[in-house]
Amino acid sequence: MTGASGRRSVWSAGEEAAAGWYQEHGYEVVARNWRCRHGEIDLIARRGRLLVFCEVKARTSDAFGSPLEAVTPTKQARLRRLAATWLEQAGGSGPGPIRFDVAAVLGGQVEVVENAF
């Protein structure tokens, strides 16, 4: 697939596969594509008090490298800032433990790196 619609389709399927992985592993998907003016968090999942903020990277091949390589230090810092904003807006009695994961979806196979950064 090529073009913007092809990329959206790959990304959408990848996000769906990653959300399925979390659900199969006992997590509740709290939010998908949560947006604020600073950016977007692909997936937010919860298991007990643990909150997971997940960046999803999907590709049809590894011709341009592993999807995991696309999560640069700059993207990691942005995800941390976005998570802080989400936590502020969510309010509540204070967060439990949090974790940052990366879900790489390549050819339909999901690899989740827990506590990636």
Buried (B, 14 or more C-beta within 10 A) or exposed (E): EEEEEEBEBBBEBBBBBBBEBBEEEEBEBBBBEBEEEEEEBBBBBBEEEEBBBBBBBBBBEEEEEEBBEBBEEEBBEBBBEBBBBBBEEEEEEEBEEBBBBBBBBBEEEBBBBEEBB
